[in-house]
């Protein structure tokens, strides 16, 4: 069955449009009817493994199905100063929500005014990732982080074996708020996740965002779109890890709406076996004096494929922009593949923008140094990998370490 037929079958399996997301469902389904699935002729999907993408659509979608059991894996105890929300894959937008003085749910008017606006402003042609989520999401977690918020928030999203889930999240961070946000995506055997996250960052906000995305070796897939809009004098830091997914695609899209904002991005994707994990980032400056520091790292072993496509747009009105993008990659197998493609579109003439990309292997000299001091080969490789990961993971909040992701990254790659 070809991709178009698979998409049509998937659409026909969806329930009738209903509920407060009915308008969004209509937009997503109409877009899929009009555009269908992409092909390798579409630049953004040129390197995609379409067999994996098609299998993403093969699992039944869980929508208010109380008969399906979601088996949560071990979840570490939360820190006392961190609020935790666990998204219920069975249809409830969230469970275990603990009300605080700093976080409240958006009302209907606020949702109507904001939902879908940020992701639409990214102007992505034939936006399959977003359309799939809009077409299938039936619940929304919409929160306002108030200006007096000084605590930390953790959002956990598990998967269901043999099923597909779609989650929709919107966060409004009020002026002056300071938030430490950690999101954890957990895969399951033969499962798929589809996430659409929009974050509106008002002026004078400091948002530190950690994203841990851990799949399962046995046919788990993830597509995640993260759209962030920054106002003036805001600071946004994103640190992400993707590992263990048979197929994964992460699309961070960040817009500095007025300039005079700071963005810091550090990403790490680690692939093994025959996995394919891709990051397609888009950063756009719509005002002067914006700052960006972006580092994307990848480790590919065995027969796996790692992809990075980083786009930076600096129009005429974004004078005095300072942007740096670096892609650093580690190839651990002759049969693994790494594709990296930085893109800079600069129209403004008074800017300071740089980009670069490297692909290398573990250094023989460093390995020899450790071996010569009595460290065996396996532990020596573990130390070198941990040092390579550290530049990204060191900026995660302390509470993130409870998820033991570093141990998993090293163990899976250094078998």
N, C-alpha and C positions, 0 to 999 in steps of 0.2 A: 504494500500500500504506500502511495507517495505521500509527501508531506501535506499537501493540500487536502487530500482525502482524510488523513489522520486528524487535521485541524477541524474539518467539518464534522467528523464523527465525535470529536471531543466537545464541540459546541452543542451538538444535538443531545449530548448526555447531561448538559447542565439543566437545572430546574428552571421553571419560569421566573422571570425577573420579578422581584418583590422586595418589600422592606425599604428602609431608609437609604439603602445603597442602590435602589432601582435605577436611578439616573446614571450612576457610575457603571453599573452592569450593562446598561444599554450602550454607553459610549464604547466600552471594551469590546462587546460582541459585534457592534457595527464595524469597528475598526478591523477586527479579524475577518469578518465577512468580505470587506472591501479589499484588504491587502493580503490576506492569507499568510502563509508562512514565508520567511525569507529564504534565500538561496545563497550559494557561495558566490553569486554575482553581487550580492549586497556587501559593501566593504566592511560594515560592522560585524557581519556574520561569515566572512570569507573563510576563516579558519575553524569554524564551528564543526564539531562532530555531529552531523545531523541524525545519525542513527541514535545517538544518546538523547538528542533533543526530542526526537519523535517518541522515544520510550518515556520521556518526561510526561507526555500527554496520554500515556496508555493506562495509567492507574486511575481508579475511581476517586472522585473528589468528595471529601467529607464535608457535608453541609447539614448541620443540625441532626447528625445521626447518633442518637444516644446508644445505639446497639453496638457501636464500634468502641473497642476498649483501647485507650492510649496508655501504654505501659511506660511510665517515666523511669528513666535510668536514675542511677544515684545522683542526687543533687546535693551538693555540699550545704551545710548550714550557713545561713546568711549572716552577715555582720550585723551587729546591733544598730549601727548608724546607717544601714542601707535598707531601703524599702524594696521589696521584691514582688513582681507580678509574673505569674505563670499563665501564658496564653493557653486556653483550653482548646485543643484541636477539634473537639466535638461540637463546636459552634458557639460556646459562650465566649464573649470577647476577652474575658480575663477572670481568673479566680485568685483567691488569696490576696485581693487588693486591700491594703491597709491605708485608710484615709489619713492624710497628714495635713498640716496647716499650709504646706507648700505646694501640694499637688491636688488638683480637682479635675473633674471631667468637664469637657466642653459642652456647652448647650447647643441646641439645634441651630440657632442663628450663627454661632461661631463656626460650626461645622460647615454650614452652607456657604459662608463667606470665604472659607479657606481650603476646603478639601479639593484636591486635584489641581489647584492653581500653580503650585510650585513645580510639579512634575510636567505640567503643560508648558510652562515657560522655558523648559530645557530645549524645546524645539527639536526633538529627535524624530527623524523621519521613520515611518513604519515602525512604531515603538512597540515591538512584540512583547518585550518583558513586562511593560506596564499594561498592555491590553489584556494579556493573559490573566493578570491579577484583577483588573477591573471587572472582567467578564465573570469571574468565579467567586470573588470575595462577597460574603454575605454579612459579615460583622466588622465592626470598626472599634479600635481602641483609640480614643481621642482624648488627650490630656493637656491640661494647661499647667505649666510650671510657673508658679507665681514669683514675683520679684523678691519675696523674702525667703525663697528656697535656698537652703545651704546644705541639704542632705544629699544622699546618693540614691540612685534608682537602678534597679536591675530588672530586666525583662527577659524571661526564659521562654523559648518556643521549642517544644518537643515535636517529634514526628510520630506517625502511626504506621506500623508495619503493614505493607500491602496497600497503602492509601496515599492520596495526595491532599495537601492542605494549602489554603491560600490565606494569608494574614495581611491585614491592612492597619497601619498605625499612623496617627498624626499627632505631633507634639508641637505645642505653641509655647515657646520659652519667652516669658515676659521680660521687659526691659529691666536690666540690672540684676537678673537672676544669675546664679552660679550653680551649675549642675554637673555632677559626675555620673555619666550614663554608661551602663554596661549591658550589652545585649548578647545573649547566648542562643545559638541555633544548634539543635541536636538532631542528627539524622537517625534513621532506623533502617533495618533491613528492608529492601525493596520499597522505598518510600520517596516521596518528593515534597519539597517545600517551595512555595512561591511567595515572596515578601515584597510589599510596597510600603516604604517608610518615607514620610514627609516630615521635615523639621523646619519650623519657622523660627529663626533666631533674631530676636529684636536687638536694639542697640544696647551697648554696654553689657552684653551677656558674655559669660565665659562658659563654654560647653566643652567638656572633655568626654569623648565618645569612644568606648572600647567595644569591638565586635568580634566575638569568638564563634566561628562557624565550623563545627566538627561533624563530618558525615560518618557513614558506615561503609565498610569495604564492599558489602553485598548490595549493589545497585541502589544507592541513595543519591538523590539529585537535589540541587538547590538553584533557584534563580532569585536574586535579590536586587531590587532597585532602591537606592537611597538618594533622595532629593533634598538638599539643604539650601535654604535661602538666608543669607547673612545680611543684617543691616549694618549701618556705620558703627565703628568702634566696637565691633564684636570680635570675639576670639573663638575659633572652632578648631578642635584637634580630633582627628580620627585615627585610631589605631586598629587594624583589622588583621585577623588570621583566618585562612581557609585551608582546610585539610580533611582528607578522608572521603571526599565526595567522588563518586563515579563520574559525575558531570556537575560542574558548578559554574555559574556566571554571576559576577558581582559588578554592579553598575553604580558607583558613587557619582553623583552630579551635584556640584556646588556652585552657587551663583552668589557673588558679592554684589548685592543689588544697588548699593550706593557708593561702593569703594570704601576706602578708609577702614578696611577690615583685615583681619589676619587669619590665614588658614594653614594648618599644619596636618599633613597626611603621611602616615606610615603604614604600608601594607606588606603582608607576607603570605605567600601561598606555597604550599608544600605538596608535591604530587608524587605518587608511586604507582606501581602496577601499570594499568592502562588508563589511568584517570586523566581527565581533561578539566583543568580549572582556569578560568579566564577572568581578568579584571579589565573593564572598560570604563575609564574615568573621564569626566568632563568637568573642567573648571572654567568659569566665565567671569570676567571682571566687567562691571557695568558702571564703574566710576573710578576716580583717580586714587592714587596712594594705596592701592591694594597690595597685600603681601601673600605669597604662597611658598611653602617649602614642602616638596613632595618626594618621598622615597618609596619605591616599590621593589620588594625583594621576592625572589622565587628560588625554590630548590626542586629540581626534577630528577627522578631516578627511574630505573627500569625502563618501561616502554611508555612512560607518561608524557603529557603535553601541557606545558604552562604558557599562558598567553597574557600579555599586557599591552593595552592600547591606551595611551594617555593623551588627552586633548586639552590644550590650553588656548583660550580665546581672549585676545586683548584688543578691543575695538578702539577707535580714535578717542573716545571720551575717557578711556582708562589710562590717562597719562601718569607717569611716575610709578607705574606698576613694577614691583619686584617679584619675580617668579623663578623658582628653581625646581627642576624635575630631574630625578635620577632613577634609572632602572638598573638594579644590580642583580645578577642571576648566577646560580650555581648549578652546573650540570654534572650529575653524578653517574651518568651512564651514556655510553656511545649511542644508544638507541632511544634515549629520551630526547624530547624536542622543547626548545624554548623560543617563542616568538615575542619580540618586544618592538613596539612602534610608538615613539613619542611624536606628538604633533603640536606644533606651535603656529597659531594664526595671529600674527601681530600686525595691527594697522597703526596703532599709536607710535609716535616717533621718539618719545622721551621715556624709555623703559629700560629695565635691566632684567633680561630674561635669559636663562641658560637651561640646557638639557643635555643628558648623556645616557648612555647605556653600555653595560659590560656583561659579558658572559665568560665565566671562568670555571675552574675546578678546584677542589681542595688542594692547597699548596703542598707539594712534596716536602719542601723544606720545613714547614710547620709540623707536618706529620712525623718526619724524621726526628725533629727536636724532641717531640713527646715520647716517641719510641725509644730514643736513646737514654731517656731517663726512667726506663722501666715500666712505662705505661703500655698496656697491650693495645693491639690495633683497634679493637672495638671501642674501648674507652677513649682512645686518642681521637677517633672519628667523632665520638659523642661530644667531646670537649670542643672540637673545632666547629661542629654544627651549632652547639649552644652559643658559642661566641658569635657566629654568623647571625643567629636569630636575635641576639640580645639587643641589637640596635633598634629593633621594632618593639619587642616585647617588654623592654625595660620601662616603657612609658605607660604600660597598662596599670590601672589602679591595683593596689595591694590585694583587694578582695578577689581579683580575677585569678590569682595564682591558686586559689582553692580548686579550680577546675582542672588542674594537673595537665594543662595542654602542652607544656614544654616536654614533659615526660613522654606523652603520646607522640609528639612530633619526632623526637629523637629515636624512640623505640621503633616506630614504624619504618623509618628511613634507614636505620642502622641495624637491620636484622641480619 
